[in-house]
Amino acid sequence: MSLDFRQIHNSRHHAEHPTCRFFFLPPFPVVVIAPNSFKDSLSAEQVADAIASSIRRARSDVVIRIVPMADGGKGTLDAMLEAGGERGA
């Protein structure tokens, strides 16, 4: 008989032990996709979308978080704008 961690480690435990480092396990996997661009071929967002599409084909139950990244070179402005940044005047 295997025990489900979520059944053992419940909210009552956290109420009694507020400094506990264990957290609830989500009932589904969460995947963070944070690629850089592929130089002169795909933007970071295009790379992330391609990766996400493949993951969704393999596992339809995942939650995917896309966070395009940049290393300061080409594509940095696009990544900043995608993340909610604004162009200065």
C-alpha positions in Angstrom: 0.0 0.0 0.0 1.5 3.3 -1.0 0.6 6.5 0.8 -0.2 9.7 -1.0 2.0 12.6 0.3 -1.0 15.0 0.0 -3.1 12.9 2.4 -0.4 12.9 5.0 1.0 16.4 4.6 -2.3 18.4 4.9 -3.3 21.9 6.0 -3.7 20.8 9.6 0.0 19.9 9.7 0.9 23.4 8.3 -1.3 25.0 10.9 0.7 23.2 13.6 4.1 23.7 12.0 4.1 27.0 10.1 7.9 26.8 9.4 7.6 23.5 7.6 9.4 23.6 4.2 7.2 21.1 2.4 4.4 22.4 0.3 1.4 20.9 -1.3 2.0 19.0 -4.4 -0.3 20.1 -7.2 -2.5 17.4 -8.7 -0.9 18.1 -12.1 2.7 18.8 -13.3 3.7 22.4 -13.9 6.4 23.0 -16.6 8.2 26.3 -16.9 9.7 26.9 -20.4 12.3 29.7 -20.3 14.3 29.6 -23.5 16.6 32.2 -25.2 16.2 32.8 -28.9 17.9 30.7 -31.5 20.2 33.1 -33.2 19.0 34.3 -36.6 16.2 31.7 -36.8 13.6 31.8 -33.9 12.7 34.3 -31.2 12.5 33.1 -27.6 8.7 33.2 -27.8 8.7 31.0 -30.9 11.1 28.5 -29.3 8.9 28.4 -26.2 5.8 27.9 -28.2 7.4 25.0 -30.1 8.5 23.4 -26.9 5.1 23.9 -25.3 3.3 22.3 -28.3 5.5 19.2 -28.1 4.9 18.9 -24.3 1.1 19.3 -24.8 1.1 16.5 -27.4 2.9 14.2 -24.9 1.0 15.3 -21.7 -2.3 17.1 -22.0 -2.6 17.4 -18.2 0.3 19.8 -17.7 0.2 23.5 -16.8 2.7 25.3 -18.9 4.2 28.7 -18.0 6.1 30.4 -20.8 8.8 32.9 -19.8 10.9 33.9 -22.8 14.4 35.0 -21.8 17.2 37.0 -23.2 20.9 37.3 -22.4 21.3 41.0 -23.3 21.8 40.5 -27.0 19.4 40.4 -29.9 15.9 39.7 -28.7 16.3 41.3 -25.3 13.8 44.2 -26.0 11.3 41.7 -27.3 11.6 39.5 -24.2 11.2 42.6 -21.9 8.1 43.8 -23.8 6.6 40.3 -23.7 7.1 40.3 -19.9 5.2 43.5 -19.5 7.9 46.1 -19.9 7.3 49.4 -21.8 9.3 51.3 -24.4 10.7 54.6 -23.1 10.3 57.8 -24.9 
